């Protein structure tokens, strides 16, 4: 399986980015920003956010997320108590 670089991912169309997420993305967590549901995925060695306008279930953006403060916001949604040994 081809491991995408950040440069390759950035140059891909929205549809191609969606297919990459579907085939290779590892779902991490989600958050809500206004009217958007935002999903965080790990792809190759970087993080990607997919923004969906939930009232019409339409993907608006799929972008690499490099801001560590934003990535850390997803940690609030992870409940370590639910993890089993």
Backbone as XML, in Angstrom:
<?xml version="1.0"?>
<chain id="A" units="angstrom">
  <residue number="1" name="UNK">
    <atom name="N" x="0.844" y="-1.182" z="0.000"/>
    <atom name="CA" x="0.000" y="0.000" z="0.000"/>
    <atom name="C" x="0.893" y="1.249" z="0.000"/>
  </residue>
  <residue number="2" name="UNK">
    <atom name="N" x="0.563" y="2.187" z="-0.851"/>
    <atom name="CA" x="1.333" y="3.427" z="-0.971"/>
    <atom name="C" x="1.128" y="4.300" z="0.264"/>
  </residue>
  <residue number="3" name="UNK">
    <atom name="N" x="2.219" y="4.751" z="0.871"/>
    <atom name="CA" x="2.132" y="5.691" z="1.983"/>
    <atom name="C" x="2.277" y="7.097" z="1.423"/>
  </residue>
  <residue number="4" name="UNK">
    <atom name="N" x="1.260" y="7.895" z="1.611"/>
    <atom name="CA" x="1.243" y="9.244" z="1.065"/>
    <atom name="C" x="2.085" y="10.190" z="1.896"/>
  </residue>
  <residue number="5" name="UNK">
    <atom name="N" x="2.755" y="11.104" z="1.205"/>
    <atom name="CA" x="3.460" y="12.185" z="1.891"/>
    <atom name="C" x="2.479" y="13.341" z="2.068"/>
  </residue>
  <residue number="6" name="UNK">
    <atom name="N" x="2.841" y="14.274" z="2.916"/>
    <atom name="CA" x="2.000" y="15.460" z="3.098"/>
    <atom name="C" x="1.830" y="16.203" z="1.772"/>
  </residue>
  <residue number="7" name="UNK">
    <atom name="N" x="2.904" y="16.276" z="1.010"/>
    <atom name="CA" x="2.868" y="16.990" z="-0.267"/>
    <atom name="C" x="1.902" y="16.308" z="-1.240"/>
  </residue>
  <residue number="8" name="UNK">
    <atom name="N" x="1.963" y="14.991" z="-1.340"/>
    <atom name="CA" x="1.061" y="14.253" z="-2.226"/>
    <atom name="C" x="-0.390" y="14.432" z="-1.793"/>
  </residue>
  <residue number="9" name="UNK">
    <atom name="N" x="-0.613" y="14.352" z="-0.485"/>
    <atom name="CA" x="-1.972" y="14.484" z="0.034"/>
    <atom name="C" x="-2.522" y="15.871" z="-0.274"/>
  </residue>
  <residue number="10" name="UNK">
    <atom name="N" x="-1.717" y="16.884" z="-0.036"/>
    <atom name="CA" x="-2.140" y="18.268" z="-0.260"/>
    <atom name="C" x="-2.463" y="18.529" z="-1.725"/>
  </residue>
  <residue number="11" name="UNK">
    <atom name="N" x="-1.752" y="17.898" z="-2.618"/>
    <atom name="CA" x="-1.973" y="18.093" z="-4.053"/>
    <atom name="C" x="-3.169" y="17.307" z="-4.584"/>
  </residue>
  <residue number="12" name="UNK">
    <atom name="N" x="-3.707" y="16.413" z="-3.777"/>
    <atom name="CA" x="-4.843" y="15.578" z="-4.204"/>
    <atom name="C" x="-6.145" y="16.373" z="-4.155"/>
  </residue>
  <residue number="13" name="UNK">
    <atom name="N" x="-7.093" y="15.964" z="-4.979"/>
    <atom name="CA" x="-8.420" y="16.598" z="-4.973"/>
    <atom name="C" x="-9.180" y="16.172" z="-3.716"/>
  </residue>
  <residue number="14" name="UNK">
    <atom name="N" x="-10.269" y="16.847" z="-3.432"/>
    <atom name="CA" x="-11.104" y="16.499" z="-2.286"/>
    <atom name="C" x="-11.572" y="15.048" z="-2.389"/>
  </residue>
  <residue number="15" name="UNK">
    <atom name="N" x="-11.983" y="14.637" z="-3.573"/>
    <atom name="CA" x="-12.446" y="13.262" z="-3.765"/>
    <atom name="C" x="-11.316" y="12.260" z="-3.523"/>
  </residue>
  <residue number="16" name="UNK">
    <atom name="N" x="-10.119" y="12.560" z="-4.001"/>
    <atom name="CA" x="-8.971" y="11.680" z="-3.779"/>
    <atom name="C" x="-8.623" y="11.612" z="-2.298"/>
  </residue>
  <residue number="17" name="UNK">
    <atom name="N" x="-8.679" y="12.748" z="-1.610"/>
    <atom name="CA" x="-8.394" y="12.773" z="-0.172"/>
    <atom name="C" x="-9.389" y="11.896" z="0.583"/>
  </residue>
  <residue number="18" name="UNK">
    <atom name="N" x="-10.656" y="11.977" z="0.192"/>
    <atom name="CA" x="-11.677" y="11.137" z="0.825"/>
    <atom name="C" x="-11.358" y="9.651" z="0.631"/>
  </residue>
  <residue number="19" name="UNK">
    <atom name="N" x="-10.967" y="9.275" z="-0.582"/>
    <atom name="CA" x="-10.635" y="7.874" z="-0.853"/>
    <atom name="C" x="-9.413" y="7.425" z="-0.055"/>
  </residue>
  <residue number="20" name="UNK">
    <atom name="N" x="-8.440" y="8.312" z="0.099"/>
    <atom name="CA" x="-7.265" y="7.987" z="0.909"/>
    <atom name="C" x="-7.682" y="7.749" z="2.356"/>
  </residue>
  <residue number="21" name="UNK">
    <atom name="N" x="-8.548" y="8.621" z="2.894"/>
    <atom name="CA" x="-9.030" y="8.433" z="4.272"/>
    <atom name="C" x="-9.784" y="7.119" z="4.414"/>
  </residue>
  <residue number="22" name="UNK">
    <atom name="N" x="-10.630" y="6.845" z="3.446"/>
    <atom name="CA" x="-11.445" y="5.639" z="3.484"/>
    <atom name="C" x="-10.575" y="4.378" z="3.442"/>
  </residue>
  <residue number="23" name="UNK">
    <atom name="N" x="-9.533" y="4.399" z="2.630"/>
    <atom name="CA" x="-8.685" y="3.219" z="2.451"/>
    <atom name="C" x="-7.576" y="3.096" z="3.495"/>
  </residue>
  <residue number="24" name="UNK">
    <atom name="N" x="-7.007" y="4.236" z="3.910"/>
    <atom name="CA" x="-5.818" y="4.174" z="4.755"/>
    <atom name="C" x="-5.940" y="4.906" z="6.084"/>
  </residue>
  <residue number="25" name="UNK">
    <atom name="N" x="-6.963" y="5.733" z="6.223"/>
    <atom name="CA" x="-7.080" y="6.534" z="7.431"/>
    <atom name="C" x="-7.486" y="5.713" z="8.635"/>
  </residue>
  <residue number="26" name="UNK">
    <atom name="N" x="-6.883" y="6.050" z="9.750"/>
    <atom name="CA" x="-7.252" y="5.426" z="11.018"/>
    <atom name="C" x="-8.002" y="6.466" z="11.843"/>
  </residue>
  <residue number="27" name="UNK">
    <atom name="N" x="-9.303" y="6.232" z="12.050"/>
    <atom name="CA" x="-10.142" y="7.167" z="12.794"/>
    <atom name="C" x="-9.617" y="7.293" z="14.220"/>
  </residue>
  <residue number="28" name="UNK">
    <atom name="N" x="-9.544" y="8.538" z="14.696"/>
    <atom name="CA" x="-9.079" y="8.788" z="16.056"/>
    <atom name="C" x="-10.209" y="9.328" z="16.936"/>
  </residue>
  <residue number="29" name="UNK">
    <atom name="N" x="-10.846" y="10.421" z="16.499"/>
    <atom name="CA" x="-11.889" y="11.034" z="17.330"/>
    <atom name="C" x="-12.644" y="12.065" z="16.501"/>
  </residue>
  <residue number="30" name="UNK">
    <atom name="N" x="-13.692" y="12.631" z="17.126"/>
    <atom name="CA" x="-14.491" y="13.665" z="16.457"/>
    <atom name="C" x="-14.783" y="14.789" z="17.442"/>
  </residue>
  <residue number="31" name="UNK">
    <atom name="N" x="-15.101" y="15.939" z="16.879"/>
    <atom name="CA" x="-15.517" y="17.101" z="17.679"/>
    <atom name="C" x="-16.512" y="17.891" z="16.859"/>
  </residue>
  <residue number="32" name="UNK">
    <atom name="N" x="-17.199" y="18.790" z="17.506"/>
    <atom name="CA" x="-18.181" y="19.620" z="16.813"/>
    <atom name="C" x="-17.744" y="21.073" z="16.879"/>
  </residue>
  <residue number="33" name="UNK">
    <atom name="N" x="-17.765" y="21.724" z="15.728"/>
    <atom name="CA" x="-17.461" y="23.149" z="15.612"/>
    <atom name="C" x="-18.626" y="23.788" z="14.879"/>
  </residue>
  <residue number="34" name="UNK">
    <atom name="N" x="-19.469" y="24.498" z="15.599"/>
    <atom name="CA" x="-20.633" y="25.132" z="14.979"/>
    <atom name="C" x="-21.495" y="24.105" z="14.282"/>
  </residue>
  <residue number="35" name="UNK">
    <atom name="N" x="-21.731" y="24.301" z="12.989"/>
    <atom name="CA" x="-22.563" y="23.399" z="12.189"/>
    <atom name="C" x="-21.776" y="22.244" z="11.576"/>
  </residue>
  <residue number="36" name="UNK">
    <atom name="N" x="-20.523" y="22.116" z="11.946"/>
    <atom name="CA" x="-19.672" y="21.083" z="11.358"/>
    <atom name="C" x="-19.308" y="20.012" z="12.384"/>
  </residue>
  <residue number="37" name="UNK">
    <atom name="N" x="-19.270" y="18.804" z="11.915"/>
    <atom name="CA" x="-18.722" y="17.684" z="12.672"/>
    <atom name="C" x="-17.341" y="17.458" z="12.066"/>
  </residue>
  <residue number="38" name="UNK">
    <atom name="N" x="-16.312" y="17.448" z="12.907"/>
    <atom name="CA" x="-14.933" y="17.360" z="12.431"/>
    <atom name="C" x="-14.331" y="16.048" z="12.934"/>
  </residue>
  <residue number="39" name="UNK">
    <atom name="N" x="-13.811" y="15.266" z="12.011"/>
    <atom name="CA" x="-13.240" y="13.961" z="12.327"/>
    <atom name="C" x="-11.739" y="13.995" z="12.136"/>
  </residue>
  <residue number="40" name="UNK">
    <atom name="N" x="-11.014" y="13.438" z="13.084"/>
    <atom name="CA" x="-9.560" y="13.380" z="13.010"/>
    <atom name="C" x="-9.131" y="11.964" z="12.643"/>
  </residue>
  <residue number="41" name="UNK">
    <atom name="N" x="-8.239" y="11.873" z="11.660"/>
    <atom name="CA" x="-7.699" y="10.597" z="11.203"/>
    <atom name="C" x="-6.177" y="10.668" z="11.193"/>
  </residue>
  <residue number="42" name="UNK">
    <atom name="N" x="-5.541" y="9.525" z="11.357"/>
    <atom name="CA" x="-4.107" y="9.400" z="11.143"/>
    <atom name="C" x="-3.920" y="8.765" z="9.766"/>
  </residue>
  <residue number="43" name="UNK">
    <atom name="N" x="-3.080" y="9.381" z="8.961"/>
    <atom name="CA" x="-2.766" y="8.871" z="7.625"/>
    <atom name="C" x="-1.250" y="8.912" z="7.493"/>
  </residue>
  <residue number="44" name="UNK">
    <atom name="N" x="-0.647" y="7.784" z="7.158"/>
    <atom name="CA" x="0.819" y="7.694" z="7.065"/>
    <atom name="C" x="1.415" y="8.215" z="8.359"/>
  </residue>
  <residue number="45" name="UNK">
    <atom name="N" x="2.110" y="9.336" z="8.317"/>
    <atom name="CA" x="2.731" y="9.871" z="9.529"/>
    <atom name="C" x="2.239" y="11.286" z="9.841"/>
  </residue>
  <residue number="46" name="UNK">
    <atom name="N" x="0.972" y="11.572" z="9.503"/>
    <atom name="CA" x="0.402" y="12.890" z="9.783"/>
    <atom name="C" x="-1.082" y="12.758" z="10.104"/>
  </residue>
  <residue number="47" name="UNK">
    <atom name="N" x="-1.654" y="13.846" z="10.626"/>
    <atom name="CA" x="-3.074" y="13.886" z="10.991"/>
    <atom name="C" x="-3.872" y="14.661" z="9.956"/>
  </residue>
  <residue number="48" name="UNK">
    <atom name="N" x="-5.097" y="14.215" z="9.745"/>
    <atom name="CA" x="-5.985" y="14.843" z="8.773"/>
    <atom name="C" x="-7.350" y="15.060" z="9.423"/>
  </residue>
  <residue number="49" name="UNK">
    <atom name="N" x="-7.931" y="16.236" z="9.196"/>
    <atom name="CA" x="-9.299" y="16.513" z="9.637"/>
    <atom name="C" x="-10.236" y="16.505" z="8.441"/>
  </residue>
  <residue number="50" name="UNK">
    <atom name="N" x="-11.398" y="15.908" z="8.638"/>
    <atom name="CA" x="-12.463" y="15.945" z="7.636"/>
    <atom name="C" x="-13.629" y="16.713" z="8.249"/>
  </residue>
  <residue number="51" name="UNK">
    <atom name="N" x="-14.010" y="17.819" z="7.610"/>
    <atom name="CA" x="-15.088" y="18.680" z="8.073"/>
    <atom name="C" x="-16.355" y="18.366" z="7.288"/>
  </residue>
  <residue number="52" name="UNK">
    <atom name="N" x="-17.426" y="18.018" z="8.008"/>
    <atom name="CA" x="-18.707" y="17.699" z="7.372"/>
    <atom name="C" x="-19.771" y="18.656" z="7.900"/>
  </residue>
  <residue number="53" name="UNK">
    <atom name="N" x="-20.462" y="19.319" z="6.985"/>
    <atom name="CA" x="-21.605" y="20.156" z="7.353"/>
    <atom name="C" x="-22.752" y="19.195" z="7.628"/>
  </residue>
  <residue number="54" name="UNK">
    <atom name="N" x="-23.054" y="18.987" z="8.921"/>
    <atom name="CA" x="-23.941" y="17.874" z="9.269"/>
    <atom name="C" x="-25.389" y="18.068" z="8.879"/>
  </residue>
  <residue number="55" name="UNK">
    <atom name="N" x="-25.858" y="19.289" z="8.705"/>
    <atom name="CA" x="-27.278" y="19.481" z="8.357"/>
    <atom name="C" x="-27.602" y="18.955" z="6.960"/>
  </residue>
  <residue number="56" name="UNK">
    <atom name="N" x="-26.580" y="18.910" z="6.074"/>
    <atom name="CA" x="-26.801" y="18.355" z="4.734"/>
    <atom name="C" x="-25.850" y="17.190" z="4.443"/>
  </residue>
  <residue number="57" name="UNK">
    <atom name="N" x="-25.092" y="16.784" z="5.474"/>
    <atom name="CA" x="-24.170" y="15.646" z="5.374"/>
    <atom name="C" x="-23.233" y="15.783" z="4.169"/>
  </residue>
  <residue number="58" name="UNK">
    <atom name="N" x="-22.587" y="16.946" z="4.083"/>
    <atom name="CA" x="-21.693" y="17.238" z="2.959"/>
    <atom name="C" x="-20.278" y="17.505" z="3.458"/>
  </residue>
  <residue number="59" name="UNK">
    <atom name="N" x="-19.318" y="16.849" z="2.834"/>
    <atom name="CA" x="-17.913" y="17.100" z="3.175"/>
    <atom name="C" x="-17.524" y="18.465" z="2.630"/>
  </residue>
  <residue number="60" name="UNK">
    <atom name="N" x="-16.999" y="19.310" z="3.514"/>
    <atom name="CA" x="-16.572" y="20.649" z="3.107"/>
    <atom name="C" x="-15.063" y="20.736" z="2.915"/>
  </residue>
  <residue number="61" name="UNK">
    <atom name="N" x="-14.295" y="20.127" z="3.834"/>
    <atom name="CA" x="-12.838" y="20.179" z="3.763"/>
    <atom name="C" x="-12.263" y="18.858" z="4.237"/>
  </residue>
  <residue number="62" name="UNK">
    <atom name="N" x="-11.126" y="18.536" z="3.678"/>
    <atom name="CA" x="-10.274" y="17.474" z="4.198"/>
    <atom name="C" x="-8.868" y="18.043" z="4.133"/>
  </residue>
  <residue number="63" name="UNK">
    <atom name="N" x="-8.326" y="18.349" z="5.293"/>
    <atom name="CA" x="-7.051" y="19.057" z="5.357"/>
    <atom name="C" x="-6.123" y="18.431" z="6.389"/>
  </residue>
  <residue number="64" name="UNK">
    <atom name="N" x="-4.836" y="18.556" z="6.153"/>
    <atom name="CA" x="-3.836" y="18.138" z="7.135"/>
    <atom name="C" x="-3.920" y="19.080" z="8.323"/>
  </residue>
  <residue number="65" name="UNK">
    <atom name="N" x="-3.881" y="18.509" z="9.524"/>
    <atom name="CA" x="-3.916" y="19.317" z="10.742"/>
    <atom name="C" x="-2.564" y="19.177" z="11.444"/>
  </residue>
  <residue number="66" name="UNK">
    <atom name="N" x="-1.849" y="20.293" z="11.566"/>
    <atom name="CA" x="-0.536" y="20.278" z="12.208"/>
    <atom name="C" x="-0.499" y="21.064" z="13.511"/>
  </residue>
  <residue number="67" name="UNK">
    <atom name="N" x="-1.584" y="21.745" z="13.837"/>
    <atom name="CA" x="-1.630" y="22.534" z="15.064"/>
    <atom name="C" x="-1.809" y="21.594" z="16.260"/>
  </residue>
  <residue number="68" name="UNK">
    <atom name="N" x="-0.776" y="21.481" z="17.074"/>
    <atom name="CA" x="-0.812" y="20.546" z="18.201"/>
    <atom name="C" x="-1.905" y="20.891" z="19.209"/>
  </residue>
  <residue number="69" name="UNK">
    <atom name="N" x="-2.221" y="22.169" z="19.372"/>
    <atom name="CA" x="-3.294" y="22.559" z="20.294"/>
    <atom name="C" x="-4.639" y="22.014" z="19.832"/>
  </residue>
  <residue number="70" name="UNK">
    <atom name="N" x="-4.890" y="22.052" z="18.541"/>
    <atom name="CA" x="-6.145" y="21.510" z="18.000"/>
    <atom name="C" x="-6.156" y="19.995" z="18.124"/>
  </residue>
  <residue number="71" name="UNK">
    <atom name="N" x="-5.059" y="19.356" z="17.809"/>
    <atom name="CA" x="-4.985" y="17.896" z="17.940"/>
    <atom name="C" x="-5.228" y="17.486" z="19.387"/>
  </residue>
  <residue number="72" name="UNK">
    <atom name="N" x="-4.690" y="18.249" z="20.323"/>
    <atom name="CA" x="-4.882" y="17.941" z="21.743"/>
    <atom name="C" x="-6.342" y="18.070" z="22.179"/>
  </residue>
  <residue number="73" name="UNK">
    <atom name="N" x="-7.126" y="18.915" z="21.505"/>
    <atom name="CA" x="-8.551" y="19.051" z="21.838"/>
    <atom name="C" x="-9.286" y="17.725" z="21.697"/>
  </residue>
  <residue number="74" name="UNK">
    <atom name="N" x="-8.835" y="16.890" z="20.786"/>
    <atom name="CA" x="-9.482" y="15.595" z="20.592"/>
    <atom name="C" x="-9.277" y="14.678" z="21.791"/>
  </residue>
  <residue number="75" name="UNK">
    <atom name="N" x="-8.221" y="14.898" z="22.549"/>
    <atom name="CA" x="-7.940" y="14.056" z="23.713"/>
    <atom name="C" x="-9.061" y="14.142" z="24.737"/>
  </residue>
  <residue number="76" name="UNK">
    <atom name="N" x="-9.781" y="15.259" z="24.756"/>
    <atom name="CA" x="-10.907" y="15.406" z="25.686"/>
    <atom name="C" x="-12.007" y="14.393" z="25.394"/>
  </residue>
  <residue number="77" name="UNK">
    <atom name="N" x="-12.077" y="13.892" z="24.161"/>
    <atom name="CA" x="-13.119" y="12.944" z="23.770"/>
    <atom name="C" x="-12.731" y="11.491" z="24.031"/>
  </residue>
  <residue number="78" name="UNK">
    <atom name="N" x="-11.482" y="11.262" z="24.392"/>
    <atom name="CA" x="-11.015" y="9.901" z="24.648"/>
    <atom name="C" x="-11.148" y="9.617" z="26.132"/>
  </residue>
  <residue number="79" name="UNK">
    <atom name="N" x="-11.865" y="8.553" z="26.457"/>
    <atom name="CA" x="-12.070" y="8.169" z="27.846"/>
    <atom name="C" x="-11.211" y="6.961" z="28.144"/>
  </residue>
  <residue number="80" name="UNK">
    <atom name="N" x="-10.177" y="7.178" z="28.925"/>
    <atom name="CA" x="-9.260" y="6.089" z="29.231"/>
    <atom name="C" x="-9.912" y="5.013" z="30.083"/>
  </residue>
  <residue number="81" name="UNK">
    <atom name="N" x="-10.956" y="5.350" z="30.834"/>
    <atom name="CA" x="-11.656" y="4.363" z="31.667"/>
    <atom name="C" x="-12.275" y="3.266" z="30.809"/>
  </residue>
  <residue number="82" name="UNK">
    <atom name="N" x="-12.611" y="3.587" z="29.565"/>
    <atom name="CA" x="-13.259" y="2.623" z="28.674"/>
    <atom name="C" x="-12.268" y="1.628" z="28.075"/>
  </residue>
  <residue number="83" name="UNK">
    <atom name="N" x="-10.982" y="1.909" z="28.180"/>
    <atom name="CA" x="-9.975" y="0.999" z="27.630"/>
    <atom name="C" x="-9.804" y="-0.195" z="28.541"/>
  </residue>
  <residue number="84" name="UNK">
    <atom name="N" x="-9.691" y="-1.350" z="27.947"/>
    <atom name="CA" x="-9.535" y="-2.579" z="28.714"/>
    <atom name="C" x="-8.123" y="-3.114" z="28.520"/>
  </residue>
  <residue number="85" name="UNK">
    <atom name="N" x="-7.632" y="-3.816" z="29.524"/>
    <atom name="CA" x="-6.291" y="-4.425" z="29.443"/>
    <atom name="C" x="-6.250" y="-5.530" z="28.438"/>
  </residue>
</chain>
